[in-house]
């Protein structure tokens, strides 16, 4: 149960970070700029981490 709380806390933190980079678009950040590329990479990595956390939470919940 403690592990699920830690995962949920981490998930909330990732959601906040995703909100910061959610508006990344060529119109707001410029076409083919490093700023846009950095936001897109960050979005990809955070989304992967979010999916992994959700999978772990589902595994813990299915065990109990």
DSSP file (Angstrom, degrees, kcal/mol; ACC not computed):
  #  RESIDUE AA STRUCTURE BP1 BP2  ACC     N-H-->O    O-->H-N    N-H-->O    O-->H-N    TCO  KAPPA ALPHA  PHI   PSI    X-CA   Y-CA   Z-CA
    1    1 A X     >        0   0    0      0, 0.0     4,-1.7     0, 0.0     5,-0.1   0.000 360.0 360.0 360.0 -39.3    0.0    0.0    0.0
    2    2 A X  H  >  +     0   0    0      1,-0.2     4,-1.8     2,-0.2     5,-0.1   0.864 360.0  55.8 -63.2 -35.5    2.9    2.3    0.8
    3    3 A X  H  > S+     0   0    0      1,-0.2     4,-2.2     2,-0.2    -1,-0.2   0.887 104.3  52.5 -66.1 -38.4    4.3    1.6   -2.6
    4    4 A X  H  > S+     0   0    0      1,-0.2     4,-2.6     2,-0.2    -1,-0.2   0.889 106.7  53.6 -65.0 -38.7    1.1    2.7   -4.3
    5    5 A X  H  X S+     0   0    0     -4,-1.7     4,-2.1     2,-0.2    -1,-0.2   0.903 109.3  48.2 -62.7 -40.6    1.1    6.0   -2.4
    6    6 A X  H  X S+     0   0    0     -4,-1.8     4,-2.3     2,-0.2    -2,-0.2   0.906 112.0  49.3 -66.0 -40.9    4.7    6.7   -3.6
    7    7 A X  H  X S+     0   0    0     -4,-2.2     4,-2.4     2,-0.2    -2,-0.2   0.898 111.0  49.6 -65.5 -39.9    3.7    5.9   -7.2
    8    8 A X  H  X S+     0   0    0     -4,-2.6     4,-2.2     2,-0.2    -1,-0.2   0.880 110.0  51.2 -65.8 -37.6    0.7    8.1   -7.0
    9    9 A X  H  X S+     0   0    0     -4,-2.1     4,-1.7     2,-0.2    -2,-0.2   0.919 112.2  46.2 -63.8 -43.6    2.8   11.0   -5.6
   10   10 A X  H  X S+     0   0    0     -4,-2.3     4,-2.2     1,-0.2    -2,-0.2   0.872 110.1  54.8 -66.1 -37.2    5.3   10.5   -8.5
   11   11 A X  H  X S+     0   0    0     -4,-2.4     4,-2.3     1,-0.2    -2,-0.2   0.898 106.6  50.5 -63.7 -41.7    2.4   10.3  -11.0
   12   12 A X  H  X S+     0   0    0     -4,-2.2     4,-1.9     2,-0.2    -1,-0.2   0.892 109.5  51.4 -63.1 -39.5    1.1   13.7   -9.8
   13   13 A X  H  X S+     0   0    0     -4,-1.7     4,-1.8     1,-0.2    -2,-0.2   0.910 110.2  48.7 -63.8 -42.2    4.5   15.2  -10.1
   14   14 A X  H  X S+     0   0    0     -4,-2.2     4,-2.6     1,-0.2    -2,-0.2   0.890 107.8  55.1 -65.5 -39.6    4.8   13.9  -13.7
   15   15 A X  H  X S+     0   0    0     -4,-2.3     4,-2.0     1,-0.2    -1,-0.2   0.895 106.9  50.7 -60.4 -40.2    1.3   15.3  -14.5
   16   16 A X  H  X S+     0   0    0     -4,-1.9     4,-1.2     2,-0.2    -1,-0.2   0.908 111.1  48.0 -64.1 -41.5    2.4   18.8  -13.4
   17   17 A X  H  X S+     0   0    0     -4,-1.8     4,-1.3     1,-0.2     3,-0.2   0.888 109.3  53.5 -65.9 -38.9    5.5   18.6  -15.6
   18   18 A X  H  X S+     0   0    0     -4,-2.6     4,-0.8     1,-0.2    -1,-0.2   0.876 103.9  56.5 -63.5 -36.6    3.3   17.4  -18.5
   19   19 A X  H  < S+     0   0    0     -4,-2.0     4,-0.4     1,-0.2     3,-0.3   0.854 103.4  55.1 -61.9 -33.9    1.1   20.4  -18.0
   20   20 A X  H  < S+     0   0    0     -4,-1.2     3,-0.3    -3,-0.2    -1,-0.2   0.872 118.1  32.1 -68.0 -36.3    4.1   22.7  -18.4
   21   21 A X  H >< S+     0   0    0     -4,-1.3     3,-1.4     1,-0.2    -1,-0.2   0.362  91.2  99.0-102.9   5.5    5.1   21.3  -21.8
   22   22 A X  T 3< S+     0   0    0     -4,-0.8    -1,-0.2    -3,-0.3    -2,-0.1   0.823  78.2  56.3 -63.6 -32.4    1.6   20.4  -23.0
   23   23 A X  T 3  S+     0   0    0     -4,-0.4     2,-0.4    -3,-0.3    -1,-0.3   0.209  72.6 136.8 -87.8  17.2    1.3   23.6  -25.2
   24   24 A X    <   +     0   0    0     -3,-1.4     2,-0.3    15,-0.1    -3,-0.1  -0.504  24.1 143.0 -68.9 120.3    4.5   22.9  -27.2
   25   25 A X     >  -     0   0    0     -2,-0.4     4,-2.6     1,-0.1     3,-0.4  -0.984  62.9-110.3-152.0 157.8    3.8   23.7  -30.8
   26   26 A X  H  > S+     0   0    0     -2,-0.3     4,-1.4     1,-0.2    -1,-0.1   0.798 116.5  58.1 -60.5 -27.2    5.6   25.2  -33.8
   27   27 A X  H  4 S+     0   0    0      2,-0.2    -1,-0.2     1,-0.2     4,-0.1   0.885 115.3  32.9 -70.8 -37.8    3.3   28.2  -33.6
   28   28 A X  H  4 S+     0   0    0     -3,-0.4    -2,-0.2    -5,-0.2    -1,-0.2   0.814 131.9  29.6 -89.1 -30.7    4.3   29.1  -30.0
   29   29 A X  H  < S-     0   0    0     -4,-2.6     7,-0.3     1,-0.2     6,-0.2   0.471 112.7-102.3-109.9  -3.9    7.9   27.9  -30.0
   30   30 A X    ><  -     0   0    0     -4,-1.4     3,-0.8    -5,-0.3     2,-0.4   0.121  43.4 -70.0  93.7 148.0    9.0   28.4  -33.6
   31   31 A X  T 3  S-     0   0    0      1,-0.2    -5,-0.0    -4,-0.1    -4,-0.0  -0.602 110.7  -7.5 -79.0 128.1    9.5   25.9  -36.4
   32   32 A X  T 3  S+     0   0    0     -2,-0.4     2,-0.3     1,-0.2    -1,-0.2   0.890  94.1 149.3  55.5  48.2   12.4   23.5  -36.0
   33   33 A X    <>  -     0   0    0     -3,-0.8     4,-2.1     1,-0.1    -1,-0.2  -0.723  59.0-121.3-106.0 159.8   13.9   25.2  -32.9
   34   34 A X  H  > S+     0   0    0     -2,-0.3     4,-2.6     1,-0.2     5,-0.2   0.847 113.0  58.8 -66.7 -32.7   15.8   23.6  -30.1
   35   35 A X  H  > S+     0   0    0      2,-0.2     4,-2.0    -6,-0.2    -1,-0.2   0.929 108.3  44.3 -61.7 -45.8   13.2   24.9  -27.6
   36   36 A X  H  > S+     0   0    0     -7,-0.3     4,-2.4     2,-0.2    -2,-0.2   0.915 113.6  50.6 -65.4 -43.7   10.5   23.0  -29.4
   37   37 A X  H  X S+     0   0    0     -4,-2.1     4,-2.4     1,-0.2    -2,-0.2   0.896 109.4  51.0 -62.2 -40.5   12.6   19.9  -29.7
   38   38 A X  H  X S+     0   0    0     -4,-2.6     4,-2.4     2,-0.2    -1,-0.2   0.914 111.3  47.4 -64.0 -43.5   13.5   20.0  -26.0
   39   39 A X  H  X S+     0   0    0     -4,-2.0     4,-2.4     1,-0.2    -2,-0.2   0.893 112.1  50.2 -65.1 -39.6    9.8   20.2  -25.0
   40   40 A X  H  X S+     0   0    0     -4,-2.4     4,-2.2     2,-0.2    -2,-0.2   0.900 111.7  47.3 -67.2 -40.2    8.8   17.4  -27.4
   41   41 A X  H  X S+     0   0    0     -4,-2.4     4,-2.5     2,-0.2     5,-0.2   0.912 112.3  50.1 -65.2 -42.0   11.6   15.1  -26.0
   42   42 A X  H  X S+     0   0    0     -4,-2.4     4,-2.6     1,-0.2     5,-0.2   0.915 109.8  51.3 -62.7 -42.4   10.6   16.0  -22.4
   43   43 A X  H  X S+     0   0    0     -4,-2.4     4,-2.4     1,-0.2    -1,-0.2   0.930 110.5  49.1 -58.6 -47.2    6.9   15.2  -23.3
   44   44 A X  H  X S+     0   0    0     -4,-2.2     4,-2.1     1,-0.2    -2,-0.2   0.923 113.3  45.4 -60.6 -46.8    7.9   11.8  -24.7
   45   45 A X  H  X S+     0   0    0     -4,-2.5     4,-2.2     1,-0.2    -1,-0.2   0.904 114.0  48.3 -66.7 -41.7   10.0   10.8  -21.7
   46   46 A X  H  X S+     0   0    0     -4,-2.6     4,-2.4    -5,-0.2    -1,-0.2   0.886 110.7  51.7 -66.0 -38.0    7.4   11.9  -19.2
   47   47 A X  H  X S+     0   0    0     -4,-2.4     4,-2.2    -5,-0.2    -2,-0.2   0.903 109.9  49.4 -65.6 -40.4    4.7   10.1  -21.1
   48   48 A X  H  X S+     0   0    0     -4,-2.1     4,-2.2     2,-0.2    -2,-0.2   0.925 112.4  47.7 -62.1 -44.5    6.7    6.9  -21.1
   49   49 A X  H  X S+     0   0    0     -4,-2.2     4,-2.2     1,-0.2    -2,-0.2   0.883 110.0  53.2 -64.8 -38.6    7.4    7.2  -17.4
   50   50 A X  H  X S+     0   0    0     -4,-2.4     4,-2.4     2,-0.2    -1,-0.2   0.923 108.9  48.9 -62.6 -44.8    3.7    7.9  -16.7
   51   51 A X  H  X S+     0   0    0     -4,-2.2     4,-2.2     1,-0.2    -2,-0.2   0.908 110.3  51.4 -62.1 -42.8    2.7    4.8  -18.6
   52   52 A X  H  X S+     0   0    0     -4,-2.2     4,-2.2     1,-0.2    -1,-0.2   0.899 110.5  48.6 -62.0 -40.5    5.2    2.7  -16.6
   53   53 A X  H  X S+     0   0    0     -4,-2.2     4,-2.5     2,-0.2    -1,-0.2   0.909 110.1  51.1 -66.1 -42.1    3.9    4.0  -13.3
   54   54 A X  H  X S+     0   0    0     -4,-2.4     4,-2.3     1,-0.2    -2,-0.2   0.887 109.6  50.9 -63.2 -38.0    0.3    3.3  -14.3
   55   55 A X  H  X S+     0   0    0     -4,-2.2     4,-2.1     2,-0.2    -1,-0.2   0.924 110.7  48.7 -63.8 -44.4    1.3   -0.3  -15.2
   56   56 A X  H  X S+     0   0    0     -4,-2.2     4,-2.4     2,-0.2    -2,-0.2   0.905 110.3  51.1 -62.5 -41.6    3.0   -0.7  -11.8
   57   57 A X  H  X S+     0   0    0     -4,-2.5     4,-2.5     1,-0.2    -1,-0.2   0.927 110.2  49.4 -62.0 -44.6   -0.1    0.7  -10.0
   58   58 A X  H  X S+     0   0    0     -4,-2.3     4,-2.1     1,-0.2    -1,-0.2   0.881 110.0  51.7 -62.5 -37.7   -2.4   -1.8  -11.9
   59   59 A X  H  X S+     0   0    0     -4,-2.1     4,-1.5     2,-0.2    -2,-0.2   0.926 111.3  46.7 -64.4 -44.8    0.0   -4.7  -11.0
   60   60 A X  H  X S+     0   0    0     -4,-2.4     4,-1.4     1,-0.2    -2,-0.2   0.899 113.4  48.8 -64.4 -40.0   -0.1   -3.8   -7.3
   61   61 A X  H  < S+     0   0    0     -4,-2.5    -1,-0.2     1,-0.2    -2,-0.2   0.854 109.5  51.6 -69.7 -33.7   -3.8   -3.4   -7.3
   62   62 A X  H  < S+     0   0    0     -4,-2.1    -1,-0.2     1,-0.2    -2,-0.2   0.801 106.9  54.7 -73.0 -27.2   -4.4   -6.7   -9.1
   63   63 A X  H  <        0   0    0     -4,-1.5    -1,-0.2     1,-0.2    -2,-0.2   0.849 360.0 360.0 -71.9 -34.2   -2.2   -8.5   -6.5
   64   64 A X     <        0   0    0     -4,-1.4    -1,-0.2    -5,-0.1    -2,-0.2   0.465 360.0 360.0 -95.1 360.0   -4.2   -7.2   -3.6
